Amino acid sequence: MPLDELDDLIETTLDDYLLALADGIQQAQRQLDQTSVTGRPGQPATAYYLPRVEFELKMTFAMRGGRPEGEQAADAKRGGRAGTLMMRAPAKGGEESYSGETTSVIRGAFVAVPLVGGRTPTTLRCSLIRHSAREIGLVVAVADSLGAVQIDVPVQIDVDRERSAELGTPLKVATDVDVGLLRTDLKGYAGTTLRISEDEPEGAVVVVIIEAAGATETVIVQVAP
């Protein structure tokens, strides 16, 4: 089989396998949707869903073939002119045979992603950049659960003074972020700076709450010496 035809066969086989697996998962979920366990009085029924399905595909390829005796003679003649000594085991039936075999393993998983209002939920990632002991840069990345960046999304960043006091000591009024309400840029980022008062004692804890599109993240910063 020509190599280009072999590539097409492998791609077609893999596509069919994944599509069949996805179809099987969908049918299984439909069966689960029709099955529920009645809860205790006053409690809702229990439903089931497949949050994750892992799969492993192991493929073994073997290639075998041969060359006619006339081609072998031509190779030997070319080798003789080049001054190369070539020794070959005699082939049965006047043909030189060759074979090869390789194995490939593909692993993956189907993950259920819940939709909120027809969209995947928002995820937040916050990176801290310490400019100095009391000046911390906050860079927030906003995306959906599939990794698509969210543009022009409001991001609220506030110092949680109550939780900070519970974890350490009450914070000074001067300890705050430069800008509390931001919007993400074309790359899905928004940033501000947390400035910690010089009057805060070493080891004090500053709790920062970040909210965007229904997602929340908590960042805890400890005052460095």
N, C-alpha and C positions, 0 to 999 in steps of 0.2 A: 504494500500500500504506500503511495507517495506520502511524503512528510506533511504536505499541506492538507491532504485529505485526513491524515491522522490527527492534526491539530483541530480540524473542524469536528471530527468525531468526539474528541475529548471535551471540547467546549459544549457541544450539544448534549453529551451525556451528563456533564456536570450541571448544566442549566436544568435539564429534565429532573435530575435528582433533587435539587434544591426546591424547584417548584412543586414537585410531588410531596416533599417533606412539609413545605409550608401549607399545602392543601390539606394534608393529614392533620396538622396541628389545628387548622381552622375547623375541620370537622369534629375533632376531639373537643374543642372549646364549645362548639354548638351543643354537643351532647351534655357537657357540664352545665351549660346555661339552662338546660331543661331539668337539671337535677338540683334540688335544694333540700336542706335539712331544716325542719321546723324547729324554731327556737323555743325557749321557755315562754310562758305567758308574759306578754308585754315586751318581748324582745323580738327583733326582726329575724327572719329566716337566714340561715347560713348558705352562701353561694360559694362556688369554687371557680378558679381560673388558673390557667397555666402561666406563671410568671416568667418561666425560663425553660427552654428546651435545648439541651446540648446535643451535638451530633459529631460523629467521627466517620469520615469516608476514607477508606483505604483502597488504593488502586495499584494494581500490579500490571506492568506493561512488559511484554515479551516480543522480541523481534527476531525472526529467523529468515534466512534467505541463502542464495548461492549465486555464483557467477559461472557462466558457461566455460567450457574448457578452452575455447578460442580466446577469450579475454585473458585467461591465465597465461596462455602462451605469449600473448602480446605484452603482458606485464613483465614476464620473464625476459623477453627480448629487449624491452626498454631498459630493464634493470641491468642486463648484460652490457649494453652500450654505455651505461653510466658507470660501469665498473663496480657494481654492487652485487654481492653474492646473496642470493635469496634461497632459503631452504623452506620447503613446505611439505607438510605431511600429505601423502597421496589421498585424494578425495574419492569417495565412492561415486561410481557412475560418471566419472569424468568431470565433476563439479567441485568447486571449493565452497564449502558452507560456512556460514557465520551465524552467530546468535548473540542476543543480549537481553538482559532482564533488569528492570528497576521497579522500585516500589515507592509510592508517594502517599502521604497521609495528610488529609485536610480536616482540621477541627474547627468548629464554630458553634454559635449558639443563636437561637431566636429568643429575643427578649421582648416581653410585653411592655409597651409604653402607654400609660393611661392618657387619655385626652381630656382636657378641660376646656369646655366651650368649643370643641372642634380643633383645639390646638394642643401640642405637647406642652407639659409644664415647664416653667422657667427654672433655670439653674443659675446660681451665683458663685463666682470665685473671686476672692479678695486677696490681693498680694500686698504685703507690707514692705515699704522701703524706708529704712531708718536713715534719715538725713543727719540726725544728731540724736543725742540722748533723749531730747524732749521735743523732737520734731519728726513725726512719722508720716510718710506718704501712704495713702490708701488708694489702691487702684482696683476698681471693681469691673469684672467682665460679666456680661449678661448674655445668655444664650438659651436656646431651648434644649430639651434633653437629647435631641439629635445632633446638637453642635452648631446649629444655625444661629449666627449672631443676631441680637435684637437691637435695632437702631431706634434712636430717639425715644427711649423708654425712661420714664422718671425713676430716679434712684434716690431714696431717702436715707441719709446717714446721720445718726444721732448718738450722742454719748448717753448711755444709760446710767444715770447717777445713782439710782436706787440700788441696782445690782452691784455697781462699783463699790458702794458703801458696805454692802453685805460681804463682799469679798476682801475688803481692806478698810480704808478710811474714807469719810466723805470727801468728795473732790472739790477743788477750788473753782470758783466761777470762771476763771480765766482758762481752765482746761476745757477745750472744745475743738470742733472742726471748723475749718475756714468757711466752707460752704456746705450746708446741710442738704439742699435739694439740687440734684444734678440731672442731666439727661445724657444717655449714652451717645457716643459719636458714631461715625460710619463703620467703625470696627467693633462696635459693641462695648466700648470702654467708657468709664467715667471715673474721675479721680479728684481727690481733695487731700488736705493735710490736717492731721491731728496735732494740735499744739498743746503740750502739757506745761502747766504753770511751773515756774521755778520754785514755787512754794510747796509743791507736792513732795512728800517725803520719798526717799529712795525705797523701792519695793511696793509703792502704791499701785493699785490695779485700776485700769481704765477699761470699761466694757463699752464696746461700740456695736450698735445694732444697724444692720444694713437691710433695706427692704426694696424690692423691685418686682412688679408684676405678680404679686402674690407669693413670692419667695422671700425667705428671711435667712440671714446669716449673722452669727455673733462672732465678734473678734475681741479677744482679750489681750491687752497690752500692759506689760509691767514696766514701771518706771525704772530705768537703768541708772546706775551711778554717774 
